[in-house]
């Protein structure tokens, strides 16, 4: 039960990190396109640590939410790279180093060539 509690808290922190990254990526995409975008809503949990069944359900829900948010960030990263390449060809301002690191994080191996 203690391990399950720890895992749920760890997943919740990971989810919050991914949503924070998503907000940064969407801000960068807004700067590139001139349009405004809205991030997935952040999940606020009331974790009842005494009910094992509820913890297991929460764990499964968080795994799905992380998967959903991660894939959304991959899609946003692909869009950013497309707009960035277009701007680079035209000689305009491109994305910063911090956004490049986030894009690399979500596109991973093979997603971006240097």
SESE-972780 format. One record per residue: residue number from 1; x, y, z of N, C-alpha, C, O, CB in turn. Coordinates in steps of 0.2 Angstrom, whole numbers, plus 2048, in hexadecimal, padded with zeros to 3 digits. Glycine has a CB too. Layout:
N
ATOM  seq  n_px  n_py  n_pz  ca_px  ca_py  ca_pz  c_px  c_py  c_pz  o_px  o_py  o_pz  cb_px  cb_py  cb_pz
ATOM  NUM     X     Y     Z      X      Y      Z     X     Y     Z     X     Y     Z      X      Y      Z
...
END
This chain:
114
ATOM  seq  n_px  n_py  n_pz  ca_px  ca_py  ca_pz  c_px  c_py  c_pz  o_px  o_py  o_pz  cb_px  cb_py  cb_pz
ATOM    1   804   7FA   800    800    800    800   804   806   800   803   80B   7FD    7FB    800    806
ATOM    2   80A   806   804    80E    80C    804   811   80D   7FD   812   813   7FB    814    80B    809
ATOM    3   813   808   7FA    816    809    7F3   811   80C   7EE   813   810   7EA    819    802    7F0
ATOM    4   80B   80A   7EF    806    80C    7EA   805   814   7EC   804   818   7E7    7FF    808    7EC
ATOM    5   805   816   7F2    804    81D    7F4   80A   821   7F1   809   826   7EE    804    81E    7FB
ATOM    6   810   81E   7F1    816    822    7EF   815   822   7E7   816   827   7E4    81C    81E    7F1
ATOM    7   813   81D   7E4    812    81D    7DD   80D   822   7DA   80E   825   7D5    810    816    7DA
ATOM    8   807   822   7DE    802    827    7DC   805   82E   7DC   803   832   7D8    7FC    826    7E0
ATOM    9   808   82F   7E2    80B    836    7E3   810   838   7DD   810   83D   7DB    80E    837    7EA
ATOM   10   814   833   7DC    819    834    7D6   816   835   7D0   818   83A   7CC    81E    82E    7D6
ATOM   11   811   831   7CE    80D    832    7C8   80A   839   7C7   80A   83C   7C2    808    82D    7C6
ATOM   12   807   83B   7CD    804    842    7CD   809   847   7CC   807   84C   7C8    800    843    7D4
ATOM   13   80F   847   7CF    814    84C    7CE   816   84C   7C7   818   851   7C4    81A    84A    7D3
ATOM   14   817   846   7C4    819    845    7BD   814   849   7B8   815   84C   7B3    81A    83E    7BB
ATOM   15   80D   847   7BA    808    84A    7B6   808   852   7B6   808   855   7B1    801    848    7B8
ATOM   16   809   855   7BC    80A    85C    7BD   810   85F   7B9   80F   864   7B6    80B    85E    7C4
ATOM   17   815   85B   7B9    81B    85D    7B5   81A   85D   7AD   81C   862   7AA    821    859    7B6
ATOM   18   816   858   7AB    814    858    7A4   810   85E   7A2   810   861   79D    811    851    7A2
ATOM   19   80B   85F   7A6    806    865    7A5   80A   86B   7A5   808   870   7A1    800    865    7AA
ATOM   20   80F   86C   7A9    813    872    7A9   817   873   7A3   817   879   7A0    818    873    7B0
ATOM   21   81A   86E   7A1    81D    86E    79A   818   86F   795   81A   873   790    820    867    799
ATOM   22   812   86D   795    80D    86E    790   80C   876   78F   80B   878   78A    807    86A    791
ATOM   23   80B   879   795    80A    880    795   810   884   792   80E   888   78E    809    882    79C
ATOM   24   816   882   793    81C    885    790   81C   884   788   81D   889   785    822    882    793
ATOM   25   81A   87E   786    81A    87C    77F   814   880   77C   815   883   776    819    875    77E
ATOM   26   80F   881   77F    809    884    77C   80B   88C   77B   809   88F   777    803    883    780
ATOM   27   80E   88F   780    810    896    780   815   897   77A   814   89C   776    814    898    786
ATOM   28   81A   892   779    81E    892    773   81A   892   76D   81C   896   768    824    88D    774
ATOM   29   816   88D   76C    812    88D    766   80D   893   765   80D   895   75F    80D    886    767
ATOM   30   80B   896   76A    807    89C    769   80C   8A2   767   809   8A6   762    804    89E    770
ATOM   31   812   8A2   769    816    8A7    766   818   8A6   75F   819   8AB   75B    81D    8A7    76A
ATOM   32   818   8A0   75D    81A    89E    756   814   89F   751   815   8A1   74C    81C    897    755
ATOM   33   80E   89E   754    808    89E    74F   804   8A4   750   800   8A6   74C    804    898    750
ATOM   34   805   8A8   756    800    8AE    757   7F9   8AC   75A   7F5   8B0   75A    800    8B2    751
ATOM   35   7F8   8A5   75B    7F2    8A3    75D   7F2   8A1   764   7F8   8A0   767    7EF    89D    759
ATOM   36   7ED   8A1   768    7ED    89E    76F   7EB   897   770   7E6   895   76C    7E9    8A3    773
ATOM   37   7EE   894   774    7EC    88D    775   7EB   88C   77D   7EE   88F   781    7F2    888    773
ATOM   38   7E8   887   77F    7E6    885    786   7E9   87E   787   7E8   879   784    7DF    886    787
ATOM   39   7EC   87E   78D    7EF    877    78F   7E9   873   792   7E4   875   794    7F4    878    795
ATOM   40   7EB   86C   793    7E6    868    796   7E5   86A   79D   7EA   86D   7A0    7E9    861    796
ATOM   41   7E0   869   7A0    7DE    86C    7A7   7E2   867   7AB   7E3   861   7AB    7D7    86B    7A8
ATOM   42   7E5   86B   7B0    7E9    867    7B5   7E5   863   7BA   7DF   866   7BC    7EE    86C    7B9
ATOM   43   7E7   85E   7BC    7E3    859    7C0   7E4   85A   7C7   7EA   85A   7C9    7E4    852    7BE
ATOM   44   7DF   85C   7CB    7E1    85D    7D2   7DE   857   7D6   7D8   855   7D5    7DD    863    7D5
ATOM   45   7E2   853   7DA    7DF    84D    7DD   7DF   84E   7E4   7E3   851   7E8    7E4    848    7DB
ATOM   46   7D9   84B   7E7    7D9    84A    7EE   7DA   843   7EF   7D6   83E   7EE    7D1    84C    7F1
ATOM   47   7E0   841   7F1    7E3    83A    7F2   7E1   838   7F9   7E3   83A   7FE    7EA    83A    7F1
ATOM   48   7DC   833   7F9    7DA    82F    7FF   7DF   829   800   7DE   824   7FC    7D2    82D    7FF
ATOM   49   7E3   82A   804    7E9    825    805   7E7   81F   809   7EB   81B   80A    7EF    828    808
ATOM   50   7E0   81E   80B    7DE    819    80F   7DB   813   80B   7DA   80E   80D    7DA    81B    815
ATOM   51   7D8   815   805    7D5    811    801   7D9   80E   7FB   7DA   812   7F7    7CE    814    7FE
ATOM   52   7DB   808   7FC    7DF    805    7F7   7DC   804   7F0   7DF   806   7EB    7E2    7FE    7F9
ATOM   53   7D6   803   7F0    7D2    802    7E9   7D2   809   7E6   7D3   80A   7E0    7CB    800    7EA
ATOM   54   7D1   80E   7E9    7D1    815    7E7   7D8   817   7E4   7D9   81A   7DF    7CE    81A    7EC
ATOM   55   7DD   815   7E8    7E4    817    7E6   7E6   813   7DF   7E9   816   7DB    7E9    815    7EC
ATOM   56   7E3   80D   7DF    7E5    809    7D9   7E1   80C   7D3   7E4   80D   7CD    7E3    802    7D9
ATOM   57   7DB   80F   7D4    7D7    812    7CE   7DB   819   7CD   7DB   81A   7C7    7D0    813    7D1
ATOM   58   7DD   81C   7D2    7E1    823    7D1   7E7   821   7CD   7E9   825   7C8    7E2    826    7D7
ATOM   59   7EB   81C   7CE    7F1    81A    7CB   7EF   819   7C3   7F3   81C   7BF    7F4    814    7CE
ATOM   60   7EA   815   7C2    7E9    814    7BB   7E7   81A   7B7   7E8   81B   7B2    7E3    80E    7BB
ATOM   61   7E3   81E   7BB    7E1    824    7B8   7E6   829   7B6   7E7   82C   7B1    7DC    828    7BC
ATOM   62   7EB   829   7BB    7F1    82E    7BA   7F5   82B   7B4   7F8   82F   7B0    7F5    82E    7C0
ATOM   63   7F6   825   7B3    7FA    822    7AE   7F7   824   7A7   7FA   826   7A3    7FA    81A    7AE
ATOM   64   7F0   823   7A7    7ED    826    7A1   7EE   82D   79F   7EF   82F   79A    7E5    824    7A1
ATOM   65   7ED   831   7A5    7ED    838    7A4   7F5   83A   7A2   7F5   83F   79D    7EC    83C    7AB
ATOM   66   7FA   837   7A4    801    838    7A2   802   837   79B   805   83A   797    806    834    7A7
ATOM   67   7FF   831   799    7FF    82F    792   7FC   834   78D   7FF   836   788    7FC    828    791
ATOM   68   7F6   836   78F    7F2    83B    78B   7F6   842   78B   7F7   845   785    7EC    83C    78E
ATOM   69   7F9   844   790    7FC    84A    791   803   84A   78D   805   84F   789    7FE    84D    798
ATOM   70   807   844   78E    80D    843    78A   80C   843   782   810   847   77F    810    83D    78C
ATOM   71   807   840   780    805    840    779   803   847   776   805   849   771    800    83B    777
ATOM   72   800   84B   77A    7FE    851    779   804   856   778   805   85A   773    7F9    855    77E
ATOM   73   809   855   77C    80F    859    77C   813   857   776   816   85B   773    813    857    783
ATOM   74   813   850   774    816    84E    76E   813   852   768   817   854   763    816    846    76D
ATOM   75   80D   852   768    809    855    762   80B   85D   762   80D   85F   75C    802    854    763
ATOM   76   80B   860   767    80D    867    768   814   868   766   816   86D   762    80C    86A    76F
ATOM   77   818   864   768    820    864    766   820   863   75E   825   867   75B    824    85F    769
ATOM   78   81D   85F   75B    81D    85E    754   81B   864   750   81E   867   74C    819    858    752
ATOM   79   815   867   753    813    86E    750   818   873   751   819   877   74C    80C    870    753
ATOM   80   81B   874   757    820    879    758   826   878   753   828   87D   750    823    878    75F
ATOM   81   828   872   752    82E    871    74D   82C   873   746   830   875   743    830    869    74E
ATOM   82   826   871   744    824    873    73E   824   87B   73D   826   87D   738    81D    871    73C
ATOM   83   821   87E   741    821    886    741   828   889   742   829   88D   73E    81C    889    747
ATOM   84   82C   885   746    833    888    747   837   887   740   83B   88C   73F    836    884    74D
ATOM   85   836   881   73D    83A    880    737   838   886   732   83C   888   72E    838    879    734
ATOM   86   831   887   731    82F    88C    72D   832   893   72E   834   896   72A    827    88C    72D
ATOM   87   832   895   734    835    89B    736   83C   89B   735   83F   8A1   733    833    89C    73E
ATOM   88   840   896   736    847    896    735   848   897   72E   84D   89A   72C    84A    88F    737
ATOM   89   844   894   729    845    895    722   844   89C   720   847   89F   71B    840    890    71E
ATOM   90   83F   89F   723    83E    8A6    722   843   8AB   725   842   8B1   724    837    8A8    723
ATOM   91   847   8A9   72A    84C    8AD    72D   849   8B1   733   84B   8B6   735    84F    8B2    729
ATOM   92   843   8AE   736    840    8B1    73B   842   8AE   742   846   8A9   742    838    8B1    73B
ATOM   93   840   8B1   747    841    8AF    74E   83F   8A8   74F   839   8A6   74D    83E    8B3    754
ATOM   94   843   8A3   752    841    89C    753   841   89B   75B   841   8A0   75F    847    897    750
ATOM   95   83F   895   75D    83E    893    764   845   894   768   84A   893   765    83B    88C    764
ATOM   96   844   894   76E    84A    895    772   84D   88E   775   84A   889   773    848    899    779
ATOM   97   852   88E   778    856    888    77A   851   884   77F   851   87E   77F    85C    88A    77D
ATOM   98   84E   888   784    84A    884    788   844   880   785   842   87B   787    847    889    78E
ATOM   99   841   883   780    83C    880    77C   83E   87A   778   83B   875   777    838    885    778
ATOM  100   844   87B   775    848    876    772   849   870   776   848   86A   774    84E    878    76F
ATOM  101   84B   871   77C    84C    86B    781   845   867   782   845   861   783    84F    86E    788
ATOM  102   840   86B   783    839    868    784   837   864   77E   834   85F   77F    834    86D    786
ATOM  103   838   867   778    836    864    772   83A   85D   772   837   858   770    838    868    76C
ATOM  104   841   85D   773    845    857    773   842   852   778   842   84C   776    84C    859    774
ATOM  105   840   854   77E    83E    850    783   838   84C   780   837   846   781    83C    854    789
ATOM  106   833   84F   77D    82D    84C    77B   82D   849   774   829   844   773    827    851    77B
ATOM  107   832   84B   770    832    847    769   837   841   76A   836   83D   766    835    84C    764
ATOM  108   83C   842   76F    840    83C    770   845   83A   76A   846   83E   765    83C    836    772
ATOM  109   847   834   76A    84C    831    765   848   831   75F   843   82E   75E    84E    82B    768
ATOM  110   84B   833   75A    848    833    753   843   838   751   841   839   74C    845    82C    752
ATOM  111   841   83C   756    83C    841    755   83F   847   753   83B   84B   750    838    842    75C
ATOM  112   845   848   753    848    84E    751   84F   84D   74F   853   84A   753    848    854    757
ATOM  113   851   84F   74A    858    84E    747   85C   855   749   859   85A   748    858    84D    740
ATOM  114   862   854   74B    866    85A    74C   86A   85C   746   86E   861   746    86B    859    752
END
